[in-house]
Amino acid sequence: MNHEESRATEKKKILAREQNEPLFIRTEQKNPMALINTHNLIANDPQLVPRYLAAQEKAISHSEDIFRLLRDDNIHAC
């Protein structure tokens, strides 16, 4: 297998993995209205709001902890 064939094979593997694995960043959504529709669904269902807010609070707290941890590592690395 030559260099171009191995690069093409590697590219195919990466593209296939991107379609099947959850990614944090995507260039475009398959359905751009999904975020708005989900927001409307949660905002209009009084049973979902408390559960969603609790989950969101945990996620924000976790993100802040990770940020602090990474910032502390950077300080100690200097």
Biopython code that builds the backbone (N, CA, C, O; Angstrom):
import numpy as np
from Bio.PDB.StructureBuilder import StructureBuilder

atoms = [
    (1, "MET", "N", (0.860, -1.176, 0.000)),
    (1, "MET", "CA", (0.000, 0.000, 0.000)),
    (1, "MET", "C", (0.907, 1.239, 0.000)),
    (1, "MET", "O", (1.824, 1.353, 0.813)),
    (2, "ASN", "N", (0.637, 2.142, -0.906)),
    (2, "ASN", "CA", (1.461, 3.346, -0.962)),
    (2, "ASN", "C", (0.949, 4.406, 0.023)),
    (2, "ASN", "O", (-0.057, 4.213, 0.705)),
    (3, "HIS", "N", (1.659, 5.505, 0.070)),
    (3, "HIS", "CA", (1.355, 6.559, 1.041)),
    (3, "HIS", "C", (-0.048, 7.133, 0.851)),
    (3, "HIS", "O", (-0.774, 7.329, 1.825)),
    (4, "GLU", "N", (-0.433, 7.405, -0.406)),
    (4, "GLU", "CA", (-1.765, 7.982, -0.648)),
    (4, "GLU", "C", (-2.878, 7.015, -0.255)),
    (4, "GLU", "O", (-3.904, 7.430, 0.285)),
    (5, "GLU", "N", (-2.676, 5.739, -0.523)),
    (5, "GLU", "CA", (-3.696, 4.753, -0.153)),
    (5, "GLU", "C", (-3.833, 4.644, 1.362)),
    (5, "GLU", "O", (-4.943, 4.524, 1.880)),
    (6, "SER", "N", (-2.719, 4.683, 2.064)),
    (6, "SER", "CA", (-2.801, 4.588, 3.529)),
    (6, "SER", "C", (-3.456, 5.843, 4.116)),
    (6, "SER", "O", (-4.216, 5.747, 5.079)),
    (7, "ARG", "N", (-3.169, 7.017, 3.547)),
    (7, "ARG", "CA", (-3.830, 8.250, 4.019)),
    (7, "ARG", "C", (-5.325, 8.214, 3.736)),
    (7, "ARG", "O", (-6.126, 8.635, 4.571)),
    (8, "ALA", "N", (-5.705, 7.713, 2.563)),
    (8, "ALA", "CA", (-7.136, 7.612, 2.222)),
    (8, "ALA", "C", (-7.839, 6.645, 3.163)),
    (8, "ALA", "O", (-8.961, 6.906, 3.597)),
    (9, "THR", "N", (-7.187, 5.528, 3.480)),
    (9, "THR", "CA", (-7.772, 4.555, 4.406)),
    (9, "THR", "C", (-7.927, 5.169, 5.796)),
    (9, "THR", "O", (-8.958, 4.992, 6.446)),
    (10, "GLU", "N", (-6.916, 5.878, 6.244)),
    (10, "GLU", "CA", (-6.973, 6.524, 7.558)),
    (10, "GLU", "C", (-8.081, 7.582, 7.595)),
    (10, "GLU", "O", (-8.796, 7.695, 8.590)),
    (11, "LYS", "N", (-8.222, 8.344, 6.529)),
    (11, "LYS", "CA", (-9.274, 9.363, 6.461)),
    (11, "LYS", "C", (-10.651, 8.720, 6.538)),
    (11, "LYS", "O", (-11.534, 9.226, 7.230)),
    (12, "LYS", "N", (-10.842, 7.604, 5.831)),
    (12, "LYS", "CA", (-12.127, 6.895, 5.876)),
    (12, "LYS", "C", (-12.439, 6.419, 7.291)),
    (12, "LYS", "O", (-13.578, 6.512, 7.749)),
    (13, "LYS", "N", (-11.418, 5.907, 7.980)),
    (13, "LYS", "CA", (-11.623, 5.446, 9.355)),
    (13, "LYS", "C", (-12.036, 6.603, 10.259)),
    (13, "LYS", "O", (-12.952, 6.465, 11.070)),
    (14, "ILE", "N", (-11.361, 7.742, 10.119)),
    (14, "ILE", "CA", (-11.669, 8.912, 10.949)),
    (14, "ILE", "C", (-13.084, 9.407, 10.670)),
    (14, "ILE", "O", (-13.831, 9.699, 11.604)),
    (15, "LEU", "N", (-13.460, 9.503, 9.401)),
    (15, "LEU", "CA", (-14.806, 9.975, 9.056)),
    (15, "LEU", "C", (-15.876, 9.024, 9.576)),
    (15, "LEU", "O", (-16.922, 9.466, 10.052)),
    (16, "ALA", "N", (-15.621, 7.715, 9.487)),
    (16, "ALA", "CA", (-16.584, 6.737, 10.004)),
    (16, "ALA", "C", (-16.707, 6.859, 11.515)),
    (16, "ALA", "O", (-17.810, 6.772, 12.054)),
    (17, "ARG", "N", (-15.582, 7.061, 12.209)),
    (17, "ARG", "CA", (-15.603, 7.211, 13.658)),
    (17, "ARG", "C", (-16.355, 8.473, 14.061)),
    (17, "ARG", "O", (-17.088, 8.458, 15.051)),
    (18, "GLU", "N", (-16.194, 9.549, 13.329)),
    (18, "GLU", "CA", (-16.895, 10.799, 13.650)),
    (18, "GLU", "C", (-18.404, 10.644, 13.538)),
    (18, "GLU", "O", (-19.152, 11.293, 14.269)),
    (19, "GLN", "N", (-18.853, 9.789, 12.627)),
    (19, "GLN", "CA", (-20.291, 9.599, 12.469)),
    (19, "GLN", "C", (-20.885, 8.749, 13.586)),
    (19, "GLN", "O", (-22.084, 8.835, 13.850)),
    (20, "ASN", "N", (-20.071, 7.934, 14.244)),
    (20, "ASN", "CA", (-20.588, 7.005, 15.241)),
    (20, "ASN", "C", (-20.271, 7.379, 16.677)),
    (20, "ASN", "O", (-20.931, 6.884, 17.591)),
    (21, "GLU", "N", (-19.293, 8.226, 16.905)),
    (21, "GLU", "CA", (-18.918, 8.602, 18.261)),
    (21, "GLU", "C", (-19.458, 9.990, 18.585)),
    (21, "GLU", "O", (-19.527, 10.857, 17.713)),
    (22, "PRO", "N", (-19.844, 10.197, 19.858)),
    (22, "PRO", "CA", (-20.297, 11.537, 20.224)),
    (22, "PRO", "C", (-19.130, 12.527, 20.196)),
    (22, "PRO", "O", (-18.059, 12.262, 20.741)),
    (23, "LEU", "N", (-19.354, 13.640, 19.568)),
    (23, "LEU", "CA", (-18.330, 14.674, 19.487)),
    (23, "LEU", "C", (-18.808, 15.910, 20.223)),
    (23, "LEU", "O", (-20.004, 16.198, 20.258)),
    (24, "PHE", "N", (-17.879, 16.635, 20.807)),
    (24, "PHE", "CA", (-18.253, 17.868, 21.490)),
    (24, "PHE", "C", (-18.416, 19.010, 20.506)),
    (24, "PHE", "O", (-19.206, 19.925, 20.739)),
    (25, "ILE", "N", (-17.681, 18.964, 19.414)),
    (25, "ILE", "CA", (-17.719, 20.043, 18.439)),
    (25, "ILE", "C", (-18.027, 19.462, 17.068)),
    (25, "ILE", "O", (-17.366, 18.523, 16.624)),
    (26, "ARG", "N", (-19.004, 20.006, 16.413)),
    (26, "ARG", "CA", (-19.330, 19.633, 15.036)),
    (26, "ARG", "C", (-19.457, 20.920, 14.236)),
    (26, "ARG", "O", (-19.872, 21.949, 14.770)),
    (27, "THR", "N", (-19.107, 20.866, 12.975)),
    (27, "THR", "CA", (-19.175, 22.065, 12.158)),
    (27, "THR", "C", (-20.614, 22.479, 11.879)),
    (27, "THR", "O", (-20.913, 23.670, 11.794)),
    (28, "GLU", "N", (-21.502, 21.505, 11.737)),
    (28, "GLU", "CA", (-22.905, 21.849, 11.520)),
    (28, "GLU", "C", (-23.786, 20.745, 12.069)),
    (28, "GLU", "O", (-23.394, 19.579, 12.106)),
    (29, "GLN", "N", (-24.967, 21.120, 12.491)),
    (29, "GLN", "CA", (-25.910, 20.138, 13.011)),
    (29, "GLN", "C", (-26.720, 19.559, 11.868)),
    (29, "GLN", "O", (-26.945, 20.215, 10.851)),
    (30, "LYS", "N", (-27.155, 18.318, 12.049)),
    (30, "LYS", "CA", (-28.019, 17.712, 11.040)),
    (30, "LYS", "C", (-29.380, 18.406, 11.026)),
    (30, "LYS", "O", (-29.996, 18.574, 9.974)),
    (31, "ASN", "N", (-29.833, 18.801, 12.204)),
    (31, "ASN", "CA", (-31.117, 19.491, 12.315)),
    (31, "ASN", "C", (-30.906, 20.761, 13.139)),
    (31, "ASN", "O", (-30.898, 20.697, 14.368)),
    (32, "PRO", "N", (-30.736, 21.913, 12.485)),
    (32, "PRO", "CA", (-30.457, 23.148, 13.228)),
    (32, "PRO", "C", (-31.577, 23.566, 14.176)),
    (32, "PRO", "O", (-31.327, 24.318, 15.118)),
    (33, "MET", "N", (-32.788, 23.104, 13.954)),
    (33, "MET", "CA", (-33.906, 23.475, 14.825)),
    (33, "MET", "C", (-33.989, 22.585, 16.065)),
    (33, "MET", "O", (-34.834, 22.823, 16.928)),
    (34, "ALA", "N", (-33.144, 21.575, 16.174)),
    (34, "ALA", "CA", (-33.215, 20.631, 17.294)),
    (34, "ALA", "C", (-33.017, 21.342, 18.631)),
    (34, "ALA", "O", (-33.727, 21.046, 19.592)),
    (35, "LEU", "N", (-32.080, 22.259, 18.709)),
    (35, "LEU", "CA", (-31.824, 22.969, 19.958)),
    (35, "LEU", "C", (-33.039, 23.792, 20.385)),
    (35, "LEU", "O", (-33.432, 23.767, 21.551)),
    (36, "ILE", "N", (-33.624, 24.513, 19.445)),
    (36, "ILE", "CA", (-34.804, 25.337, 19.746)),
    (36, "ILE", "C", (-35.986, 24.453, 20.129)),
    (36, "ILE", "O", (-36.707, 24.758, 21.079)),
    (37, "ASN", "N", (-36.186, 23.364, 19.397)),
    (37, "ASN", "CA", (-37.296, 22.457, 19.708)),
    (37, "ASN", "C", (-37.132, 21.830, 21.087)),
    (37, "ASN", "O", (-38.104, 21.700, 21.831)),
    (38, "THR", "N", (-35.910, 21.441, 21.430)),
    (38, "THR", "CA", (-35.658, 20.864, 22.753)),
    (38, "THR", "C", (-35.908, 21.904, 23.841)),
    (38, "THR", "O", (-36.511, 21.598, 24.869)),
    (39, "HIS", "N", (-35.449, 23.126, 23.615)),
    (39, "HIS", "CA", (-35.689, 24.189, 24.590)),
    (39, "HIS", "C", (-37.181, 24.397, 24.796)),
    (39, "HIS", "O", (-37.638, 24.492, 25.935)),
    (40, "ASN", "N", (-37.944, 24.470, 23.721)),
    (40, "ASN", "CA", (-39.385, 24.678, 23.831)),
    (40, "ASN", "C", (-40.058, 23.520, 24.559)),
    (40, "ASN", "O", (-40.972, 23.732, 25.356)),
    (41, "LEU", "N", (-39.611, 22.304, 24.289)),
    (41, "LEU", "CA", (-40.177, 21.136, 24.953)),
    (41, "LEU", "C", (-39.945, 21.216, 26.465)),
    (41, "LEU", "O", (-40.863, 20.989, 27.253)),
    (42, "ILE", "N", (-38.724, 21.536, 26.856)),
    (42, "ILE", "CA", (-38.393, 21.613, 28.286)),
    (42, "ILE", "C", (-39.102, 22.790, 28.942)),
    (42, "ILE", "O", (-39.648, 22.652, 30.036)),
    (43, "ALA", "N", (-39.099, 23.937, 28.288)),
    (43, "ALA", "CA", (-39.703, 25.140, 28.870)),
    (43, "ALA", "C", (-41.206, 25.006, 29.065)),
    (43, "ALA", "O", (-41.770, 25.631, 29.963)),
    (44, "ASN", "N", (-41.857, 24.205, 28.241)),
    (44, "ASN", "CA", (-43.310, 24.080, 28.311)),
    (44, "ASN", "C", (-43.786, 22.887, 29.123)),
    (44, "ASN", "O", (-44.993, 22.671, 29.230)),
    (45, "ASP", "N", (-42.877, 22.104, 29.700)),
    (45, "ASP", "CA", (-43.258, 20.941, 30.498)),
    (45, "ASP", "C", (-42.822, 21.170, 31.946)),
    (45, "ASP", "O", (-41.633, 21.079, 32.252)),
    (46, "PRO", "N", (-43.780, 21.469, 32.850)),
    (46, "PRO", "CA", (-43.412, 21.780, 34.230)),
    (46, "PRO", "C", (-42.722, 20.629, 34.967)),
    (46, "PRO", "O", (-42.035, 20.873, 35.959)),
    (47, "GLN", "N", (-42.883, 19.386, 34.511)),
    (47, "GLN", "CA", (-42.216, 18.259, 35.157)),
    (47, "GLN", "C", (-40.758, 18.140, 34.713)),
    (47, "GLN", "O", (-39.923, 17.641, 35.468)),
    (48, "LEU", "N", (-40.448, 18.587, 33.514)),
    (48, "LEU", "CA", (-39.084, 18.481, 33.008)),
    (48, "LEU", "C", (-38.168, 19.594, 33.530)),
    (48, "LEU", "O", (-36.967, 19.388, 33.700)),
    (49, "VAL", "N", (-38.738, 20.752, 33.777)),
    (49, "VAL", "CA", (-37.916, 21.908, 34.156)),
    (49, "VAL", "C", (-37.045, 21.631, 35.388)),
    (49, "VAL", "O", (-35.840, 21.870, 35.321)),
    (50, "PRO", "N", (-37.591, 21.138, 36.510)),
    (50, "PRO", "CA", (-36.730, 20.917, 37.686)),
    (50, "PRO", "C", (-35.624, 19.885, 37.424)),
    (50, "PRO", "O", (-34.491, 20.059, 37.873)),
    (51, "ARG", "N", (-35.956, 18.817, 36.699)),
    (51, "ARG", "CA", (-34.936, 17.793, 36.406)),
    (51, "ARG", "C", (-33.856, 18.357, 35.505)),
    (51, "ARG", "O", (-32.671, 18.091, 35.704)),
    (52, "TYR", "N", (-34.262, 19.136, 34.513)),
    (52, "TYR", "CA", (-33.293, 19.723, 33.588)),
    (52, "TYR", "C", (-32.387, 20.716, 34.310)),
    (52, "TYR", "O", (-31.173, 20.714, 34.107)),
    (53, "LEU", "N", (-32.975, 21.561, 35.150)),
    (53, "LEU", "CA", (-32.174, 22.549, 35.878)),
    (53, "LEU", "C", (-31.187, 21.875, 36.833)),
    (53, "LEU", "O", (-30.060, 22.342, 36.993)),
    (54, "ALA", "N", (-31.609, 20.782, 37.463)),
    (54, "ALA", "CA", (-30.696, 20.049, 38.356)),
    (54, "ALA", "C", (-29.532, 19.458, 37.560)),
    (54, "ALA", "O", (-28.380, 19.540, 37.987)),
    (55, "ALA", "N", (-29.829, 18.868, 36.413)),
    (55, "ALA", "CA", (-28.771, 18.294, 35.574)),
    (55, "ALA", "C", (-27.847, 19.388, 35.051)),
    (55, "ALA", "O", (-26.631, 19.208, 34.991)),
    (56, "GLN", "N", (-28.429, 20.515, 34.677)),
    (56, "GLN", "CA", (-27.628, 21.632, 34.172)),
    (56, "GLN", "C", (-26.717, 22.178, 35.279)),
    (56, "GLN", "O", (-25.562, 22.522, 35.027)),
    (57, "GLU", "N", (-27.242, 22.254, 36.495)),
    (57, "GLU", "CA", (-26.430, 22.741, 37.617)),
    (57, "GLU", "C", (-25.238, 21.820, 37.863)),
    (57, "GLU", "O", (-24.128, 22.292, 38.112)),
    (58, "LYS", "N", (-25.463, 20.501, 37.795)),
    (58, "LYS", "CA", (-24.367, 19.546, 37.965)),
    (58, "LYS", "C", (-23.324, 19.713, 36.864)),
    (58, "LYS", "O", (-22.122, 19.699, 37.130)),
    (59, "ALA", "N", (-23.786, 19.869, 35.639)),
    (59, "ALA", "CA", (-22.861, 20.001, 34.506)),
    (59, "ALA", "C", (-22.025, 21.275, 34.638)),
    (59, "ALA", "O", (-20.819, 21.257, 34.393)),
    (60, "ILE", "N", (-22.660, 22.366, 35.020)),
    (60, "ILE", "CA", (-21.924, 23.630, 35.177)),
    (60, "ILE", "C", (-20.914, 23.511, 36.311)),
    (60, "ILE", "O", (-19.776, 23.963, 36.184)),
    (61, "SER", "N", (-21.325, 22.908, 37.411)),
    (61, "SER", "CA", (-20.424, 22.731, 38.545)),
    (61, "SER", "C", (-19.227, 21.866, 38.152)),
    (61, "SER", "O", (-18.088, 22.170, 38.506)),
    (62, "HIS", "N", (-19.495, 20.795, 37.421)),
    (62, "HIS", "CA", (-18.413, 19.911, 36.960)),
    (62, "HIS", "C", (-17.459, 20.674, 36.032)),
    (62, "HIS", "O", (-16.242, 20.531, 36.142)),
    (63, "SER", "N", (-18.003, 21.469, 35.132)),
    (63, "SER", "CA", (-17.167, 22.250, 34.217)),
    (63, "SER", "C", (-16.293, 23.233, 34.978)),
    (63, "SER", "O", (-15.120, 23.414, 34.654)),
    (64, "GLU", "N", (-16.873, 23.867, 35.993)),
    (64, "GLU", "CA", (-16.094, 24.805, 36.807)),
    (64, "GLU", "C", (-14.982, 24.077, 37.554)),
    (64, "GLU", "O", (-13.866, 24.585, 37.658)),
    (65, "ASP", "N", (-15.284, 22.880, 38.079)),
    (65, "ASP", "CA", (-14.254, 22.098, 38.772)),
    (65, "ASP", "C", (-13.119, 21.730, 37.828)),
    (65, "ASP", "O", (-11.948, 21.843, 38.189)),
    (66, "ILE", "N", (-13.458, 21.293, 36.631)),
    (66, "ILE", "CA", (-12.444, 20.920, 35.642)),
    (66, "ILE", "C", (-11.608, 22.144, 35.277)),
    (66, "ILE", "O", (-10.385, 22.050, 35.172)),
    (67, "PHE", "N", (-12.256, 23.285, 35.085)),
    (67, "PHE", "CA", (-11.531, 24.506, 34.753)),
    (67, "PHE", "C", (-10.546, 24.861, 35.867)),
    (67, "PHE", "O", (-9.390, 25.189, 35.603)),
    (68, "ARG", "N", (-11.018, 24.793, 37.117)),
    (68, "ARG", "CA", (-10.131, 25.095, 38.246)),
    (68, "ARG", "C", (-8.965, 24.125, 38.299)),
    (68, "ARG", "O", (-7.825, 24.520, 38.542)),
    (69, "LEU", "N", (-9.260, 22.850, 38.069)),
    (69, "LEU", "CA", (-8.212, 21.836, 38.098)),
    (69, "LEU", "C", (-7.172, 22.096, 37.014)),
    (69, "LEU", "O", (-5.971, 22.037, 37.278)),
    (70, "LEU", "N", (-7.620, 22.381, 35.812)),
    (70, "LEU", "CA", (-6.685, 22.649, 34.721)),
    (70, "LEU", "C", (-5.903, 23.931, 34.977)),
    (70, "LEU", "O", (-4.703, 23.991, 34.708)),
    (71, "ARG", "N", (-6.563, 24.938, 35.487)),
    (71, "ARG", "CA", (-5.877, 26.201, 35.783)),
    (71, "ARG", "C", (-4.821, 25.981, 36.853)),
    (71, "ARG", "O", (-3.718, 26.519, 36.754)),
    (72, "ASP", "N", (-5.147, 25.191, 37.885)),
    (72, "ASP", "CA", (-4.175, 24.904, 38.941)),
    (72, "ASP", "C", (-2.971, 24.160, 38.385)),
    (72, "ASP", "O", (-1.835, 24.453, 38.758)),
    (73, "ASP", "N", (-3.208, 23.195, 37.492)),
    (73, "ASP", "CA", (-2.096, 22.474, 36.868)),
    (73, "ASP", "C", (-1.202, 23.414, 36.072)),
    (73, "ASP", "O", (0.023, 23.285, 36.092)),
    (74, "ASN", "N", (-1.810, 24.343, 35.382)),
    (74, "ASN", "CA", (-1.022, 25.287, 34.604)),
    (74, "ASN", "C", (-0.181, 26.176, 35.496)),
    (74, "ASN", "O", (0.951, 26.511, 35.147)),
    (75, "ILE", "N", (-0.718, 26.562, 36.641)),
    (75, "ILE", "CA", (0.041, 27.398, 37.576)),
    (75, "ILE", "C", (1.247, 26.629, 38.112)),
    (75, "ILE", "O", (2.349, 27.171, 38.197)),
    (76, "HIS", "N", (1.027, 25.348, 38.478)),
    (76, "HIS", "CA", (2.117, 24.552, 39.035)),
    (76, "HIS", "C", (3.155, 24.188, 37.987)),
    (76, "HIS", "O", (4.311, 23.933, 38.325)),
    (77, "ALA", "N", (2.761, 24.160, 36.719)),
    (77, "ALA", "CA", (3.692, 23.810, 35.654)),
    (77, "ALA", "C", (4.684, 24.931, 35.365)),
    (77, "ALA", "O", (5.750, 24.682, 34.803)),
    (78, "CYS", "N", (4.345, 26.162, 35.744)),
    (78, "CYS", "CA", (5.230, 27.305, 35.452)),
    (78, "CYS", "C", (6.487, 27.313, 36.248)),
    (78, "CYS", "O", (7.309, 28.217, 36.095)),
]
sb = StructureBuilder()
sb.init_structure("model")
sb.init_model(0)
sb.init_chain("A")
sb.init_seg("    ")
for serial, (resi, resn, name, xyz) in enumerate(atoms, 1):
    if name == "N":
        sb.init_residue(resn, " ", resi, " ")
    sb.init_atom(name, np.array(xyz, "f"), 0.0, 1.0, " ", f" {name:<3s}", serial, name[0])
structure = sb.get_structure()
